Amino acid sequence: MLNLGWSLVWTIVNLIIFYFLMKHFLVGPILGILEKRKNLIAQELENAKAAQEKAEELKGHYEGALAGAKEESVQIIEAARADAKNESERMVKEANAEAAKIIENAKATAEQERKNALLGAKSEIAGLAVEAARKLLSEGSTEKGNSMLYDEFLAKAGDGNDTDIH
Amino acid sequence: MAVLTILSVILVRNLKVEKPGKIQLALESFIGFLNDFFVDTIGKDGKPYVPYLISVALYIGAANLIGLFGFKPPTKDLNVTAALALMSLVLIYYSGLRKKGPKRFLLGFAEPMPIIAPINIMEIAIRPVSLCMRLFGNVIGAFVIMELLKMLMPAVLPVPFSLYFDIFDGLIQTYVFVFLTSLFMKEQME
């Protein structure tokens, strides 16, 4: 029982054959499958990571865009407000200027009117005086005549005929 | 061997990467367990040798368990265990030689110090003999005791002993054999 023989060699040969058979049919495929699955999982994890990173990036991008839009809207509102203020100020100024001009015009017109009236009154007075003088010269100077002339003058150049309204 | 090969061929036929079936899962966890065990023991450098170790584990395991069915375990023959041990021997020193190159391999016998080089050289012979004799002795002892028990009382008595000698002892011896082989290989490759 304790002697070694040729069967030792045959056992070795058989073992080697068995090893190749096992390697080819059992261990190889299964380890291959395990390896493949490992790779698959690693790849999926990688993909998930990449997708998440992309999402984060997009999120940052959008947030940036949103903040930019907000800022821009604030700027626009600010600008519009400033514009409106300028416009209203300008309009008020214009209106004031216009009003001042109108008042000025009115004043000037009134002044002119008054001057005209005065001028008219002066020439009338002058005419009356000339008339009175002629009448006096032609009729002779009498007490009665003088007083009548005076009355007539007053009646023509008096308050009732005053065209300058002040 | 033929049975194991045919079984492997049948079982391995429909392997898929996704959605494995129950048989595939069982097979995968079994081979994965063996693979992890050997990779743990032998280290990453020993990966090419793992399929051989798995094959030997299957072979010895099947040979030891075959006694359950009334066959004579092949490992009870000294020639078989000697063959296994010789192959382990070759593999152990081949792995060292391939990893380290001839010069460092030869110098490796003088480690950790030159004075124990004779012991290291004796180990070349001692290791396979101890592997071979341990397996052989355990299996022949179990076999003889089982035969005696069967002669004594063929029906009920052998059952608990069969559980111990055929299953427990057989698997332990399988484990010890492949574990020591991988351990020696790792040692050689360091």
Interface residues (C-beta under 8 A of the other chain):
Chain A: M1 L2 N3 L4 G5 S7 L8 V9 T11 I12 N14 L15 I16 I17 F18 Y19 L21 M22 K23 F25 L26 V27 G28 P29 I30 L31 I33 L34 K36 R37 L40
Chain B: M1 L4 T5 S8 V9 L11 V12 L15 K16 V17 E18 P20 Q24 L27 E28 I31 G32 N35 V50 P51 Y52 I54 S55 V56 L58 Y59 D77 L78 N79 V80 A82 A83 L84 L86 M87 I140
